[in-house]
Amino acid sequence: MDNIKNIIFDLGGVIMDIDVKQTLKAFSRLGIKNIENYFGHGFAASFFSDHEAGRISDEEFLKEIKKLLTEEASNDAVEISDEAVIDAWNALLLRFPPERISLLKEIKSRYRLFLFSNTNAIHYDKFREIYRNSFAGELEDLFEKAYFSHSMGHRKPDIGGFELIIRENGLDPKQSLFVDDAFINVEGALKTGLRGLYLPPGFFITDIRW
Protein backbone atom coordinates (compact mmCIF):
# COMPACT_ATOMS: atom_id res chain seq x y z
CA MET A 1 0.00 0.00 0.00
CA ASP A 2 2.06 2.88 -1.33
CA ASN A 3 2.08 5.87 1.04
CA ILE A 4 -1.04 4.68 2.90
CA LYS A 5 -1.06 5.24 6.64
CA ASN A 6 -4.78 5.17 7.43
CA ILE A 7 -7.53 2.80 6.28
CA ILE A 8 -11.26 3.37 6.69
CA PHE A 9 -13.24 0.17 6.23
CA ASP A 10 -16.90 -0.37 5.48
CA LEU A 11 -18.57 -3.10 7.56
CA GLY A 12 -21.24 -5.01 5.65
CA GLY A 13 -19.84 -6.89 2.65
CA VAL A 14 -16.27 -5.92 3.52
CA ILE A 15 -15.68 -7.19 7.06
CA MET A 16 -19.00 -8.92 7.69
CA ASP A 17 -20.88 -11.18 5.30
CA ILE A 18 -24.36 -9.89 4.55
CA ASP A 19 -27.11 -11.02 2.20
CA VAL A 20 -29.79 -8.42 1.52
CA LYS A 21 -31.87 -11.06 -0.25
CA GLN A 22 -32.48 -12.76 3.10
CA THR A 23 -34.19 -9.65 4.44
CA LEU A 24 -36.13 -9.19 1.20
CA LYS A 25 -37.39 -12.77 1.50
CA ALA A 26 -38.22 -12.34 5.18
CA PHE A 27 -40.23 -9.16 4.57
CA SER A 28 -41.95 -10.79 1.63
CA ARG A 29 -43.05 -13.62 3.92
CA LEU A 30 -44.49 -11.00 6.28
CA GLY A 31 -46.48 -9.48 3.43
CA ILE A 32 -44.35 -6.69 1.91
CA LYS A 33 -43.89 -7.67 -1.73
CA ASN A 34 -41.94 -4.68 -3.05
CA ILE A 35 -39.52 -4.02 -0.19
CA GLU A 36 -36.64 -3.73 -2.68
CA ASN A 37 -38.15 -0.42 -3.81
CA TYR A 38 -37.39 1.07 -0.41
CA PHE A 39 -33.77 0.15 0.20
CA GLY A 40 -30.85 -1.32 -1.68
CA HIS A 41 -27.09 -1.71 -1.85
CA GLY A 42 -25.29 1.60 -1.59
CA PHE A 43 -28.45 3.67 -1.25
CA ALA A 44 -31.60 3.90 0.79
CA ALA A 45 -34.86 5.75 0.41
CA SER A 46 -37.64 7.09 2.58
CA PHE A 47 -37.61 6.10 6.25
CA PHE A 48 -34.80 3.55 5.71
CA SER A 49 -32.29 6.34 5.10
CA ASP A 50 -33.79 8.39 7.95
CA HIS A 51 -33.25 5.45 10.29
CA GLU A 52 -29.65 5.00 9.15
CA ALA A 53 -28.96 8.69 9.72
CA GLY A 54 -30.51 8.62 13.18
CA ARG A 55 -33.30 11.01 12.21
CA ILE A 56 -36.04 8.65 13.37
CA SER A 57 -36.17 6.23 16.29
CA ASP A 58 -36.44 2.45 16.18
CA GLU A 59 -40.06 2.79 17.23
CA GLU A 60 -40.82 5.14 14.35
CA PHE A 61 -39.00 2.82 11.93
CA LEU A 62 -41.01 -0.21 13.07
CA LYS A 63 -44.19 1.84 12.77
CA GLU A 64 -43.37 2.65 9.12
CA ILE A 65 -42.63 -1.01 8.34
CA LYS A 66 -45.96 -2.01 9.84
CA LYS A 67 -47.65 0.72 7.81
CA LEU A 68 -46.31 -0.94 4.65
CA LEU A 69 -47.59 -4.28 5.89
CA THR A 70 -51.04 -2.80 6.47
CA GLU A 71 -51.11 -1.17 3.03
CA GLU A 72 -50.01 -4.28 1.16
CA ALA A 73 -51.31 -7.19 3.19
CA SER A 74 -54.47 -9.07 2.32
CA ASN A 75 -57.68 -8.55 4.26
CA ASP A 76 -57.07 -11.64 6.38
CA ALA A 77 -53.60 -10.51 7.43
CA VAL A 78 -52.71 -10.95 11.10
CA GLU A 79 -51.04 -8.44 13.36
CA ILE A 80 -47.24 -8.60 13.01
CA SER A 81 -45.18 -8.24 16.19
CA ASP A 82 -42.20 -5.92 16.60
CA GLU A 83 -40.05 -9.01 17.17
CA ALA A 84 -41.06 -10.50 13.81
CA VAL A 85 -40.21 -7.25 12.01
CA ILE A 86 -36.85 -6.98 13.81
CA ASP A 87 -35.98 -10.60 12.96
CA ALA A 88 -36.78 -9.95 9.29
CA TRP A 89 -34.75 -6.73 9.29
CA ASN A 90 -31.77 -8.50 10.87
CA ALA A 91 -31.93 -11.49 8.52
CA LEU A 92 -29.34 -9.96 6.17
CA LEU A 93 -26.64 -10.03 8.87
CA LEU A 94 -24.76 -13.31 8.51
CA ARG A 95 -21.24 -13.79 9.93
CA PHE A 96 -17.75 -12.42 10.40
CA PRO A 97 -15.33 -14.63 8.44
CA PRO A 98 -12.44 -15.39 10.86
CA GLU A 99 -9.79 -14.77 8.21
CA ARG A 100 -10.93 -11.16 7.81
CA ILE A 101 -10.83 -10.56 11.56
CA SER A 102 -7.35 -12.09 11.71
CA LEU A 103 -6.23 -9.80 8.89
CA LEU A 104 -7.47 -6.69 10.69
CA LYS A 105 -5.65 -7.71 13.86
CA GLU A 106 -2.45 -8.26 11.85
CA ILE A 107 -2.43 -4.97 9.92
CA LYS A 108 -3.49 -2.91 12.93
CA SER A 109 0.19 -2.62 13.86
CA ARG A 110 1.00 -1.02 10.49
CA TYR A 111 -1.99 1.24 9.82
CA ARG A 112 -4.44 3.39 11.71
CA LEU A 113 -7.72 1.55 11.20
CA PHE A 114 -11.19 3.08 11.23
CA LEU A 115 -14.69 1.80 10.56
CA PHE A 116 -17.46 3.74 8.79
CA SER A 117 -20.73 1.87 8.44
CA ASN A 118 -24.17 2.84 7.19
CA THR A 119 -26.27 1.12 9.82
CA ASN A 120 -29.02 1.62 12.38
CA ALA A 121 -29.59 0.92 16.05
CA ILE A 122 -31.37 -2.39 15.40
CA HIS A 123 -28.61 -3.77 13.18
CA TYR A 124 -25.94 -2.34 15.49
CA ASP A 125 -27.15 -4.40 18.43
CA LYS A 126 -27.40 -7.55 16.30
CA PHE A 127 -24.03 -7.48 14.54
CA ARG A 128 -22.24 -6.72 17.81
CA GLU A 129 -23.99 -9.77 19.29
CA ILE A 130 -22.91 -11.89 16.32
CA TYR A 131 -19.31 -10.73 16.76
CA ARG A 132 -19.30 -11.46 20.51
CA ASN A 133 -20.61 -14.96 19.88
CA SER A 134 -17.60 -15.72 17.67
CA PHE A 135 -14.68 -13.68 19.02
CA ALA A 136 -13.32 -12.31 22.26
CA GLY A 137 -13.85 -8.62 22.93
CA GLU A 138 -15.89 -6.13 20.96
CA LEU A 139 -15.99 -5.36 17.24
CA GLU A 140 -14.86 -1.81 17.96
CA ASP A 141 -11.62 -3.13 19.49
CA LEU A 142 -10.34 -3.82 15.96
CA PHE A 143 -10.26 -0.10 15.15
CA GLU A 144 -8.85 3.12 16.49
CA LYS A 145 -12.38 4.45 16.20
CA ALA A 146 -15.63 3.13 14.74
CA TYR A 147 -18.22 5.42 13.14
CA PHE A 148 -21.84 4.39 12.66
CA SER A 149 -24.21 6.49 10.57
CA HIS A 150 -27.13 6.37 12.98
CA SER A 151 -25.09 7.79 15.86
CA MET A 152 -22.97 10.29 13.90
CA GLY A 153 -25.85 11.69 11.83
CA HIS A 154 -24.12 11.14 8.47
CA ARG A 155 -24.48 8.27 6.03
CA LYS A 156 -22.46 7.37 2.97
CA PRO A 157 -22.09 8.51 0.23
CA ASP A 158 -22.71 12.01 1.65
CA ILE A 159 -19.36 13.69 2.17
CA GLY A 160 -20.20 15.00 5.66
CA GLY A 161 -19.32 11.72 7.34
CA PHE A 162 -15.99 11.41 5.56
CA GLU A 163 -15.10 15.00 6.40
CA LEU A 164 -15.94 14.42 10.07
CA ILE A 165 -13.67 11.35 10.25
CA ILE A 166 -10.83 13.22 8.54
CA ARG A 167 -11.21 16.22 10.83
CA GLU A 168 -11.61 14.37 14.14
CA ASN A 169 -8.58 12.16 13.56
CA GLY A 170 -6.27 14.61 11.81
CA LEU A 171 -6.04 12.44 8.71
CA ASP A 172 -4.21 13.39 5.55
CA PRO A 173 -6.68 12.32 2.84
CA LYS A 174 -3.84 11.57 0.42
CA GLN A 175 -2.48 9.01 2.89
CA SER A 176 -5.90 7.58 3.75
CA LEU A 177 -7.71 4.77 1.95
CA PHE A 178 -11.46 4.13 2.08
CA VAL A 179 -12.58 0.55 1.32
CA ASP A 180 -16.19 -0.29 0.41
CA ASP A 181 -18.12 -2.79 -1.71
CA ALA A 182 -20.55 -0.11 -2.95
CA PHE A 183 -19.02 2.02 -5.69
CA ILE A 184 -21.31 4.98 -4.93
CA ASN A 185 -19.80 5.17 -1.44
CA VAL A 186 -16.25 5.11 -2.83
CA GLU A 187 -17.23 8.00 -5.11
CA GLY A 188 -18.35 9.96 -2.05
CA ALA A 189 -15.00 9.37 -0.36
CA LEU A 190 -13.07 10.48 -3.44
CA LYS A 191 -14.87 13.83 -3.36
CA THR A 192 -13.17 14.59 -0.04
CA GLY A 193 -9.70 13.76 -1.36
CA LEU A 194 -9.55 10.31 0.20
CA ARG A 195 -8.16 7.48 -1.85
CA GLY A 196 -10.69 4.78 -2.59
CA LEU A 197 -10.76 1.04 -3.11
CA TYR A 198 -13.90 -0.58 -4.48
CA LEU A 199 -14.36 -4.29 -3.79
CA PRO A 200 -16.43 -5.85 -6.59
CA PRO A 201 -18.49 -9.00 -5.94
CA GLY A 202 -16.27 -11.98 -5.15
CA PHE A 203 -13.27 -9.84 -4.14
CA PHE A 204 -12.35 -9.55 -0.46
CA ILE A 205 -9.92 -7.70 1.79
CA THR A 206 -8.02 -10.97 2.22
CA ASP A 207 -7.22 -10.88 -1.51
CA ILE A 208 -5.24 -7.65 -1.12
CA ARG A 209 -1.53 -7.39 -0.34
CA TRP A 210 -1.52 -4.99 2.58
C-alpha positions as CSV (number, residue, x, y, z in Angstrom):
1,M,0.0,0.0,0.0
2,D,2.1,2.9,-1.3
3,N,2.1,5.9,1.0
4,I,-1.0,4.7,2.9
5,K,-1.1,5.2,6.6
6,N,-4.8,5.2,7.4
7,I,-7.5,2.8,6.3
8,I,-11.3,3.4,6.7
9,F,-13.2,0.2,6.2
10,D,-16.9,-0.4,5.5
11,L,-18.6,-3.1,7.6
12,G,-21.2,-5.0,5.6
13,G,-19.8,-6.9,2.7
14,V,-16.3,-5.9,3.5
15,I,-15.7,-7.2,7.1
16,M,-19.0,-8.9,7.7
17,D,-20.9,-11.2,5.3
18,I,-24.4,-9.9,4.5
19,D,-27.1,-11.0,2.2
20,V,-29.8,-8.4,1.5
21,K,-31.9,-11.1,-0.3
22,Q,-32.5,-12.8,3.1
23,T,-34.2,-9.6,4.4
24,L,-36.1,-9.2,1.2
25,K,-37.4,-12.8,1.5
26,A,-38.2,-12.3,5.2
27,F,-40.2,-9.2,4.6
28,S,-41.9,-10.8,1.6
29,R,-43.1,-13.6,3.9
30,L,-44.5,-11.0,6.3
31,G,-46.5,-9.5,3.4
32,I,-44.4,-6.7,1.9
33,K,-43.9,-7.7,-1.7
34,N,-41.9,-4.7,-3.0
35,I,-39.5,-4.0,-0.2
36,E,-36.6,-3.7,-2.7
37,N,-38.1,-0.4,-3.8
38,Y,-37.4,1.1,-0.4
39,F,-33.8,0.2,0.2
40,G,-30.8,-1.3,-1.7
41,H,-27.1,-1.7,-1.9
42,G,-25.3,1.6,-1.6
43,F,-28.5,3.7,-1.3
44,A,-31.6,3.9,0.8
45,A,-34.9,5.8,0.4
46,S,-37.6,7.1,2.6
47,F,-37.6,6.1,6.2
48,F,-34.8,3.6,5.7
49,S,-32.3,6.3,5.1
50,D,-33.8,8.4,7.9
51,H,-33.3,5.4,10.3
52,E,-29.7,5.0,9.2
53,A,-29.0,8.7,9.7
54,G,-30.5,8.6,13.2
55,R,-33.3,11.0,12.2
56,I,-36.0,8.6,13.4
57,S,-36.2,6.2,16.3
58,D,-36.4,2.4,16.2
59,E,-40.1,2.8,17.2
60,E,-40.8,5.1,14.3
61,F,-39.0,2.8,11.9
62,L,-41.0,-0.2,13.1
63,K,-44.2,1.8,12.8
64,E,-43.4,2.6,9.1
65,I,-42.6,-1.0,8.3
66,K,-46.0,-2.0,9.8
67,K,-47.7,0.7,7.8
68,L,-46.3,-0.9,4.7
69,L,-47.6,-4.3,5.9
70,T,-51.0,-2.8,6.5
71,E,-51.1,-1.2,3.0
72,E,-50.0,-4.3,1.2
73,A,-51.3,-7.2,3.2
74,S,-54.5,-9.1,2.3
75,N,-57.7,-8.5,4.3
76,D,-57.1,-11.6,6.4
77,A,-53.6,-10.5,7.4
78,V,-52.7,-11.0,11.1
79,E,-51.0,-8.4,13.4
80,I,-47.2,-8.6,13.0
81,S,-45.2,-8.2,16.2
82,D,-42.2,-5.9,16.6
83,E,-40.1,-9.0,17.2
84,A,-41.1,-10.5,13.8
85,V,-40.2,-7.3,12.0
86,I,-36.9,-7.0,13.8
87,D,-36.0,-10.6,13.0
88,A,-36.8,-9.9,9.3
89,W,-34.8,-6.7,9.3
90,N,-31.8,-8.5,10.9
91,A,-31.9,-11.5,8.5
92,L,-29.3,-10.0,6.2
93,L,-26.6,-10.0,8.9
94,L,-24.8,-13.3,8.5
95,R,-21.2,-13.8,9.9
96,F,-17.8,-12.4,10.4
97,P,-15.3,-14.6,8.4
98,P,-12.4,-15.4,10.9
99,E,-9.8,-14.8,8.2
100,R,-10.9,-11.2,7.8
101,I,-10.8,-10.6,11.6
102,S,-7.3,-12.1,11.7
103,L,-6.2,-9.8,8.9
104,L,-7.5,-6.7,10.7
105,K,-5.6,-7.7,13.9
106,E,-2.5,-8.3,11.9
107,I,-2.4,-5.0,9.9
108,K,-3.5,-2.9,12.9
109,S,0.2,-2.6,13.9
110,R,1.0,-1.0,10.5
111,Y,-2.0,1.2,9.8
112,R,-4.4,3.4,11.7
113,L,-7.7,1.5,11.2
114,F,-11.2,3.1,11.2
115,L,-14.7,1.8,10.6
116,F,-17.5,3.7,8.8
117,S,-20.7,1.9,8.4
118,N,-24.2,2.8,7.2
119,T,-26.3,1.1,9.8
120,N,-29.0,1.6,12.4
121,A,-29.6,0.9,16.1
122,I,-31.4,-2.4,15.4
123,H,-28.6,-3.8,13.2
124,Y,-25.9,-2.3,15.5
125,D,-27.2,-4.4,18.4
126,K,-27.4,-7.5,16.3
127,F,-24.0,-7.5,14.5
128,R,-22.2,-6.7,17.8
129,E,-24.0,-9.8,19.3
130,I,-22.9,-11.9,16.3
131,Y,-19.3,-10.7,16.8
132,R,-19.3,-11.5,20.5
133,N,-20.6,-15.0,19.9
134,S,-17.6,-15.7,17.7
135,F,-14.7,-13.7,19.0
136,A,-13.3,-12.3,22.3
137,G,-13.9,-8.6,22.9
138,E,-15.9,-6.1,21.0
139,L,-16.0,-5.4,17.2
140,E,-14.9,-1.8,18.0
141,D,-11.6,-3.1,19.5
142,L,-10.3,-3.8,16.0
143,F,-10.3,-0.1,15.2
144,E,-8.8,3.1,16.5
145,K,-12.4,4.4,16.2
146,A,-15.6,3.1,14.7
147,Y,-18.2,5.4,13.1
148,F,-21.8,4.4,12.7
149,S,-24.2,6.5,10.6
150,H,-27.1,6.4,13.0
151,S,-25.1,7.8,15.9
152,M,-23.0,10.3,13.9
153,G,-25.9,11.7,11.8
154,H,-24.1,11.1,8.5
155,R,-24.5,8.3,6.0
156,K,-22.5,7.4,3.0
157,P,-22.1,8.5,0.2
158,D,-22.7,12.0,1.6
159,I,-19.4,13.7,2.2
160,G,-20.2,15.0,5.7
161,G,-19.3,11.7,7.3
162,F,-16.0,11.4,5.6
163,E,-15.1,15.0,6.4
164,L,-15.9,14.4,10.1
165,I,-13.7,11.4,10.2
166,I,-10.8,13.2,8.5
167,R,-11.2,16.2,10.8
168,E,-11.6,14.4,14.1
169,N,-8.6,12.2,13.6
170,G,-6.3,14.6,11.8
171,L,-6.0,12.4,8.7
172,D,-4.2,13.4,5.6
173,P,-6.7,12.3,2.8
174,K,-3.8,11.6,0.4
175,Q,-2.5,9.0,2.9
176,S,-5.9,7.6,3.8
177,L,-7.7,4.8,2.0
178,F,-11.5,4.1,2.1
179,V,-12.6,0.5,1.3
180,D,-16.2,-0.3,0.4
181,D,-18.1,-2.8,-1.7
182,A,-20.5,-0.1,-2.9
183,F,-19.0,2.0,-5.7
184,I,-21.3,5.0,-4.9
185,N,-19.8,5.2,-1.4
186,V,-16.3,5.1,-2.8
187,E,-17.2,8.0,-5.1
188,G,-18.3,10.0,-2.1
189,A,-15.0,9.4,-0.4
190,L,-13.1,10.5,-3.4
191,K,-14.9,13.8,-3.4
192,T,-13.2,14.6,0.0
193,G,-9.7,13.8,-1.4
194,L,-9.5,10.3,0.2
195,R,-8.2,7.5,-1.9
196,G,-10.7,4.8,-2.6
197,L,-10.8,1.0,-3.1
198,Y,-13.9,-0.6,-4.5
199,L,-14.4,-4.3,-3.8
200,P,-16.4,-5.9,-6.6
201,P,-18.5,-9.0,-5.9
202,G,-16.3,-12.0,-5.1
203,F,-13.3,-9.8,-4.1
204,F,-12.3,-9.6,-0.5
205,I,-9.9,-7.7,1.8
206,T,-8.0,-11.0,2.2
207,D,-7.2,-10.9,-1.5
208,I,-5.2,-7.7,-1.1
209,R,-1.5,-7.4,-0.3
210,W,-1.5,-5.0,2.6
